[in-house]
Amino acid sequence: MTTAIKSIHTQTNNWQTTIHWGDIVAFDLPSRRHDIGQQALYDHPWLVVDVNDFVGMRYMTLAPGKIVGQLPHRSHEILVARSEALKSAGLKRPMIFNCRGLVIVSVMHEGFISNSNGTPIIGKLIGEERHHLNSVRARLQAFTDMKAKCHSDRKHKRQSANHTDVSVGSGPAVLAPLSFDRSLGR
């Protein structure tokens, strides 16, 4: 009995280390709550698109969920409407997660809303929804890689344009003073 309690307790206290892409979390983004004038918690479910460690801290990329008003018409939206998908995701109504409205937050952010298990994780994507999210993640990563390459190319071109080749020979160029005043010190 004690082992089972310890296992559950450890699992709920360490959700930050076990969170994965495809999980659904309860999260309150205070700036959005303020922008729409609500005083109550704005605890729509958020989809974990990615989890990354950076300088010893874990961060999550989250996509906001909204209740379905119309079917998604963009490839970067994840629709969760099938009954088994809703159940696995911990959702009561069909939702759309928009992967263009991404937010990056630390797993230690105070906006996570813990459930009765002591974790903000309310469910996870399964089946075709998870597969669709993975293809969206691949497109987002490809886009990020292209932007980084373009940025690197532009930086390299700027550095090349600003660099004047003073020396024709090999080795580093050393700039010399334009003239020496030989009358100094006499």
C-alpha positions in Angstrom: 0.0 0.0 0.0 2.8 2.4 0.9 4.6 1.7 -2.4 1.5 2.6 -4.4 1.0 5.8 -2.6 4.6 6.8 -3.0 4.4 6.0 -6.8 1.3 8.2 -7.3 2.8 11.0 -5.2 6.1 10.9 -7.1 4.3 10.9 -10.4 2.2 13.9 -9.6 5.1 15.9 -8.2 7.2 15.2 -11.2 4.8 16.0 -14.0 7.3 18.6 -15.3 9.8 15.9 -16.1 7.3 13.5 -17.7 5.3 16.0 -19.8 5.4 15.2 -23.6 4.2 16.7 -26.8 0.6 15.7 -27.4 -0.4 16.1 -23.8 -3.3 18.5 -22.9 -2.8 20.8 -19.9 -5.0 23.3 -18.0 -3.2 26.6 -18.2 -4.2 30.2 -17.4 -2.5 32.9 -19.4 -2.9 36.0 -17.3 -2.4 38.5 -20.2 -5.2 36.8 -22.2 -7.5 36.9 -19.2 -6.8 40.6 -18.7 -7.2 41.4 -22.4 -10.7 39.9 -22.6 -11.7 41.5 -19.3 -12.5 38.3 -17.4 -11.9 38.1 -13.6 -12.3 34.4 -13.4 -9.7 31.9 -14.5 -9.2 31.6 -18.2 -8.5 27.9 -18.0 -9.1 26.7 -21.6 -7.1 23.5 -22.3 -3.8 24.0 -24.1 -2.0 21.5 -26.3 1.6 20.7 -25.6 3.2 21.1 -29.1 6.8 20.6 -27.9 9.0 20.3 -24.8 12.6 21.5 -24.8 15.4 21.9 -22.2 17.3 25.1 -22.4 20.1 26.1 -20.0 18.9 23.7 -17.3 15.3 24.7 -17.5 12.4 22.9 -19.2 10.1 24.8 -21.5 6.9 23.9 -23.2 5.4 25.3 -26.5 1.6 25.4 -26.0 -1.2 25.9 -28.5 -4.5 27.4 -27.2 -7.7 25.4 -27.5 -11.1 26.9 -28.3 -14.5 25.4 -28.5 -15.4 24.3 -32.1 -17.6 26.9 -33.8 -16.7 25.7 -37.3 -14.5 23.0 -38.7 -10.9 23.8 -39.0 -9.8 25.0 -42.5 -6.2 25.5 -41.9 -3.5 22.8 -41.8 -2.0 24.1 -38.6 -5.2 23.5 -36.6 -5.8 20.3 -34.7 -9.4 19.2 -34.3 -10.3 16.9 -31.4 -13.9 15.8 -32.0 -14.0 12.0 -32.2 -15.5 10.5 -29.0 -12.5 8.3 -28.2 -10.1 11.3 -28.8 -12.2 13.5 -26.6 -12.1 11.0 -23.8 -8.4 10.5 -24.0 -7.8 14.3 -24.2 -9.9 14.8 -21.1 -12.3 17.1 -23.0 -16.1 17.4 -22.7 -16.7 19.2 -26.0 -14.9 19.2 -29.4 -12.0 21.6 -29.5 -9.6 23.1 -32.0 -6.0 23.8 -31.1 -4.4 26.5 -33.2 -0.7 25.9 -33.7 -0.2 29.4 -35.0 -1.0 31.0 -31.7 1.9 29.3 -29.8 3.2 30.4 -26.4 6.4 29.2 -24.8 6.4 28.9 -21.0 8.5 27.4 -18.3 7.2 24.2 -16.7 7.4 26.3 -13.5 5.0 29.0 -14.7 2.4 29.9 -12.1 -0.4 29.7 -14.8 -0.7 25.9 -14.7 -3.9 24.8 -13.0 -3.5 21.6 -11.0 -6.4 19.1 -11.0 -7.3 16.8 -8.1 -4.2 14.6 -8.9 -1.9 17.6 -8.4 -1.0 17.9 -12.1 -2.2 20.2 -14.8 -2.2 17.3 -17.3 -5.9 16.6 -18.2 -5.3 14.2 -21.1 -3.4 13.4 -24.3 -3.9 13.2 -28.0 -4.2 9.7 -29.6 -4.6 8.3 -33.1 -5.1 10.5 -36.1 -5.1 13.7 -34.0 -1.7 12.8 -32.6 -0.5 11.9 -36.1 -1.7 15.3 -37.4 0.0 17.1 -34.6 3.3 15.4 -35.4 3.0 16.5 -39.1 2.3 20.1 -37.9 5.3 19.9 -35.6 7.5 18.8 -38.6 6.3 21.7 -40.7 6.9 24.1 -37.8 10.4 22.8 -37.3 11.1 23.0 -41.1 9.9 26.6 -41.0 12.1 27.4 -38.0 15.1 25.8 -39.7 14.5 27.9 -42.9 14.3 31.1 -40.9 17.5 30.3 -39.0 19.3 29.5 -42.2 18.1 32.8 -43.8 19.1 34.7 -40.7 22.5 33.1 -40.8 23.0 33.9 -44.5 22.0 37.5 -44.0 24.4 37.8 -41.0 27.2 36.2 -43.1 26.5 38.6 -46.0 26.6 41.7 -43.6 29.9 40.5 -42.1 31.4 39.9 -45.6 30.2 43.4 -46.8 31.7 45.1 -43.7 35.0 43.3 -43.9 37.7 45.1 -45.9 40.6 43.0 -47.0 43.6 45.1 -46.2 46.2 42.5 -46.7 46.6 40.5 -49.9 48.8 37.9 -48.3 47.9 35.2 -45.8 47.3 35.9 -42.2 45.3 38.4 -40.3 45.1 42.0 -41.5 46.6 44.5 -39.1 45.7 48.1 -39.5 48.6 50.5 -39.1 48.4 54.2 -38.2 48.1 56.5 -41.2 51.2 58.5 -40.3 53.9 58.8 -37.7 54.9 62.1 -36.2 58.7 61.8 -35.9 59.0 65.1 -34.0 57.4 63.7 -30.9 59.7 63.1 -28.0 62.6 65.4 -29.3 
